Amino acid sequence: MLTNKIVRERDFAKIWHPCSQMKDYETLPLIPIKSGKGAYLYDFDDNRYLDAISSWWVNLFGHSNEHINKKIKEQLETLEHVIFAGFTHKSAVELAERLVDITPKGLDKLFFADNGSSAIEIALKMSFQYYKNQNEIRDVFISLENSYHGETMGALAVGDVALYKKIYDEILIKTVQAKSPALVGEETALESMETLFKKYRGKIAAVVIEPLVQCAGSMAMYDKSYIINLKKLCIEYDVFLIADEIAVGFGRTGEMFASASAGVVPDFLCLSKGITGGYLPLSVVMMSDEIYNAFYCDYLEGKSFLDSHSYTGNALACSAANATLDIFEKESVIEKNRAKIEFLSMCLKPFKELPNVAEVRQRGFIAAVELKGYDPKKRVGLEIYKFALKNGVLLRPLGNVIYFMPPYIITKDEIKNMTTVAYSAIKDLIV
């Protein structure tokens, strides 16, 4: 019979895990998961964990959702995958039509890929090639300080979280960062952006932002007015705006899409993570007909966009994404979430009274509690992670920031339990 210990030992002998120092697992045992249902994960020793971070922000409707399961099984009976160059299939066509319908008007076409970093790479390449197809070289990209856009080389280059980026500085494309409105305020951030627009006028291909929340950047948050004013600057200086909604799309900020909540239509919209309800890898890049037409030509003209991924438009992933959109439509998810978001806000109030809490912030179904007065070398977040696991809750702090990004199916009782465990960890374990 399999146990946590047996699975853990077999894993440790062969597997290198992401975003990890493997030596840590000598004293911080991996948690082998046997199954998942709803908001909970279950290990081989019959322990259960409330998944308060939606397994890296992807499981919008929890684990083993019956409707998504059913639709994937139906798809499996007819087509699992087909090459997407020269071929297509019903699930991909339906998904494309639905995404065009629900995203900001003017995003008329989309390009499929299979993960968030790839979506960012595609948007960067398209924005560069758009201008090159018109005999114009624009080789500068601007992003925000404290931003994160993925870990492939191009996506890493436009990010600004030193933990992931610094070691690769010598081999990354060079980009420039403007001040983040989440750190310095909107006015200063816009001034910083315009200064760069003026300095690199005619050289900038695109600006890339995470609308409203810089998730991996310690869940730093800012107001939608920045997005509105940034779009005005992009129009004035003829610069593309790439909206990275890989983490914040599909209802995370309280609206279906963060860009839409600001009334802004980005030139490129990147979506992934929750698009399949957390089931299968899939991403899309959405753009206007105008951008699409700049690549539309006879093959020998050399203007084609030749990016490709083996699992582009995967049928199983597209069926999971369609099932996810079914749930949004049939269950009025955005509207129902508002009551839970308000309840989460109420549960966060006690944190504000703790002497070791610097700030509590929330944007929709994303909440963060930032601690103060701790030496990073003491790895306070790791201690909170271990405390929470012992109390049946999966939290994964970002340094000294404890955040909550639960699945939408979470109940109010589970929200209360999730926040109570975190409160106890902060108040009693590390004061």
N, C-alpha and C positions, 0 to 999 in steps of 0.2 A: 504494500500500500504506500502511495506517495505521501510524503510529509513535507512541511516547509524545509526542513533540514536537508532532505534528499535532493529536492529540486534546486535548492540554493547551492549546494555543493557542485551539482552537475553544471549549473549555470556559470558559477565562478571559475570553473575549470576551462571554459571555452569562450565566454561572451565578454565583449568590451561594451559597457553601457554608455549612453549619451549623457553629456553634461555632467560628468562624474569624474572624480578621482577614485579609481578602482581600489586603491589602498584603503580608502574609507570603509569599504565593505568588509574588511577584516574585523572591524569592531562595530560597524553599523550594518547589521545583516539585511540583505535584500529581502523584500516581501514577495514570495511567490503567490500569484493570484490564480486561483482555481476557476472562479466564475464571477460574473457580475450580474446584478439585477437591480433595475431602478437606479437609485442614487448610491447603491452600495457595491463594494467589492468584497469578495470572500476568499480567504487563503486556504491552504491545505490543512491547517490545524483548526479550522472552523471559527476563525476570528473574522469579524466583519469591520469594514472601514467606510465611513461616510465620505464619498468622493467630493470634497468641497472645492476642488479645482477642475472638475470635469475632465480629469486625466489629460492635463496640459491644454485645457480650454476647448476641447473638441466635442465632448459628449453632451450635446444640448438637451437631449431627452433621456438621459441616463443610459444604463447598460441593458442590452438585450431587450430593446423596445419591440413590442409585438408587431407593430405595423411595419417598421423598417425590416425586421426579420422576414416577414411575409413577402415583402416586395423583392428582397434580394433572392429569396428562394425561388420565386416565380421567374426572375430574370435568369437564374442559374439553369433553369430547365430549358432555356432557349438559346442564350448566347452569353458566354462569360467575358469574351474579349475579341476584338478584331482590329487589325491594323487600321489606323485612322487617316492614313494618307491614301486617298483614292477610294475610301470606303466610309460609310457612316452607319448609324443604327437608330432605332426609334427612341430609345431612352435618352441619347445625347441630344437629338433634335427637340424632344419635349422639354428637356432641361434648359436648353438654350432659349427657347421661346418663353419659358416661364421666368427666367432670370432677366431677360430684356423687359418683360412686363413689370417686374417689381422693383427694379433698380432705377435710379434717376433717369428721367427722360433724356434721350440723346446718346445713351450708351446702346448702340444698335447691333453691335457684333461682339463676339467673344472668341477667345482662343483658349483651348483646354491645355492643362498641364497636370502634374500629379502631386505637387506640394507647394507650400507657401513661398519658400525661397525661389523655386523655379518661376512662380508667377511674377515675383519682383524682377528676376533676371529678364524675363520676357518683356515686361514693361520698360525696363531700362534699354534693352536692345531695340525695341520698336521705336522708342522716342528718339534714340540716336539715329537709327536707320531712316526714319521718316525724313529727317533733314538731309541726310546723306543722299537719299533718293532725289533730292532737289539740288544736289551739288553744293551742299552747305555742311560744313563740319562743325558740330557742336559737341564738344567732348567734356563739358563740365556738368556735373550733377550736384544738386544741393539737397541736403537733408537737414534735420534738426539735431542740435545737441541732445544727448540722452536718448537718441532713437535706436530702434532695433528693427531690422527688416529681414533677418534670416542669416544663414551661415554658409551658403555657397559664396564664391569669391566676389561676385558683383554685389549681391545682397549684403554681404558683410562690409563691403567698402562704403556703402551709403549709410550704414549704421554708425552708432557712436557709443556703444557700451564697451569700454576698454577691456573688460573681462574676456570678451569673445574676440575682439578685434586687434588689440595691441600687438600680439605676438606675430601677426601676419602683415604688419604695416608695410614691410619692404616689397611685398608681392601683390598688393592691392592696387586697383585703379585709384587715382587720386580724386578725392571729392572734397567739397567744402561744406561746413556746417554753419547754419544760422542759429541764433539763440532760440531756445525753446520757450514758448509761451507758458508752459507748465512750470518753468523754473524762474523766469525773469519778468513775467507779465506780458500782456498782449502788445502794448505800445512799443516796448523795447524790442520785443521779438520781431515785430513788423519792420521797425527801423533797421534792424540787423539784416533782415531779408532784403529790403530794398537796397541797402548798401552793397550787398553782393550782386544783386541784379544789375546795378549800375557798373560795378567793377568788371563784371564778366558779360556785359551786354553783347548779345549776338553769339555768345559761346555756350550758353546754357541750354542743354537739351530738356531737362525736367527738374522739378522739385518733387521730392517724395516725402509724405508725412503719414503718420498714424493718426487719423482723426480722433480728437477728444481724449484719448488715453494712450500714453506711451507705456505699453504693458510691461515688457521686459525691462524697461527703464524705471523700475520700482513703482509701477502703476501711477506715474505722474499724470495729472489731469489738467485740462484747460477748457475754455469755453468755445462754443461754436462760432462766436463772432470772429475769432481769429481765422477760421477756415473761410468765412465769408470775405474778409478783407484780404486774405492771401490770394484767393481766387481773382479778386479785382487786380491785384498786382501782377499776377500771372498773365492776365489778359493784356494789361498795359504794356508789359515787357515781352510779350509773345513767348511765354515759357509754358511748357506742359506741366500739368499738376497730376501727379500719381497719388492716388489714395490707397494706402495699404490698410485694408479692412479685414485682413486675414484673421486677426484676433477679435476685432470689435464688431464685425459684421454679424448679420443674422440675429439681431435683437439684444446684443450684449450691453449696449449703452442705453437701452430702454426703447429705442426705435429700431426698425428693421435694419437700416443702414445709417451710420453716423453722418456720412456726407449728405444724405437726403434730409436728415434732421436740421442741417444748416442751410438747406435749400441750394446746395452747391452740386453742380455736375462736374466731377473730375474728368480729365482727359483720359485717364486710365484708372480703372477700379480693379484692385486685386482682391480675390476672395479665396478662402480655403478653410481649414480647420472645421468649423461647425457645418460646413456645406453638406456633408454626408451624415450629420448627426454623430460624428466621431467613429463611423464604421470603417471607412476605407479612404485611402489617400486620393485626393482630387483637388484641383485648383482651377480657377479661371481668371483670365484677364479680359476685362470689358473695355470697349473703346467705341468711338463714333464712326459713322460711315465715312466721314472725311478722312480719318486716319487710315481706315481700311482701304479706301480707294487709292491712297498714295502708294500702296504696294501692289495694286491690281494692274497687271500688264502681261504682255507676251513673255513667255519664259526667258527667252534669250536677251531681253532687256536688262536682266540682272537685278530687278527690284523686288524679287520675291522675298518673303520672310521665311527662312529655311530652318527655323528652330524646330526640334522634334524630340519627343519622349516616347519610349516604347509603350507606355501605358496611357498615352493620351486618349481621353474620351472613353476610358474603360467602362464597359457596359454595366458591370456590377456596381461600380462607384456611382455612375449616373443614376442607376435605379435607386440607390440609397439616398442620393441627393433629392430625387423626385419624391421619395417617400417622406423625407424631412420637410420638404415644402408642403406636402399634403397635410402634415400635422400642423404647420403654421396656419394653413388656410382653414382647416376643419375645426380646430380647437381654439381659434382666436388667441393665440399664444401671447402676442404683444400686449393685448388688452388685459389678459389674465395675469401676466407678469407684474403689472403695475402694483397690485395689492401686495405681492411678495416683496417687491422692491421697497415699498414703503415699510413693510414689516422689518426687512433687513436694516433699513435706516434707523428704525426704533431700537433694534437690538445693538446697534453700534454706539448709541448714546453713552452707555456706561464707560466705554473705553476712553472717552474724552476727559474723564475725571481722574484717570490714572496718572501719577506723577512721571512715569517713564514713557508716556505716549506724547509724541511731538505733534501728530496730526492724524485725524480720521477723515478720509475722503471717499466719495462714492459717485459713480456715474452709472446709473441703471443697475444692472446685475453684476457690476464690478465694484468691489469695496476694498479699501486698504487701510491698515493701521500701521503708521510709521512710528517706530520706537526712537528714543533719544538716549544719549549718554553711554553708548556701548562701543567698545573697542571691536572693530571688524575681525581681529584675530581670535576673538573669543567665540565667534560663530554662534551668536545668540539664536539666529534663525534655525540652525541645526538642532539646538536644544528644544526649541518650540516644536519643530517637526517630530522629534522623538516623543515628546510629551503628548502631542496630539495623537500619534499612532497608538500609544498605550491606552488612550481614552477613546479609541475607535473612530478617529477622524483623520482623513488625509489632508494635511496642509503642506504646502511647500514654499516657505517664505523666500522672498528675494532679499537676501541680506537681512537688514533690520526692518523689513516691511512684510507684515503678515497680510495676505490678501485672501479674498473670498471670490470665487467665480464658479458657483455651483450650477449643476444642471437645472433646467427650468422646471423639471418635475419635482423638485425638492418641496417638501411641505413646510409649513410654518414651524411645526415642532422640530423638524430637522434643522431649520435655520437657527432656531433657538439653541439647539444642542451644539451646532457648529460654532456659533459665536461664544457660547458659554465655555466650551473647552479652550478656545483661544484666549478668552478673558482670564481664565484660571492660569493658563500657561504664563501670561504676561504678569499677572498680579502676584501669583504665589511662587512660581518657579524661579523667576529671575530678578525679582526686585532687589 
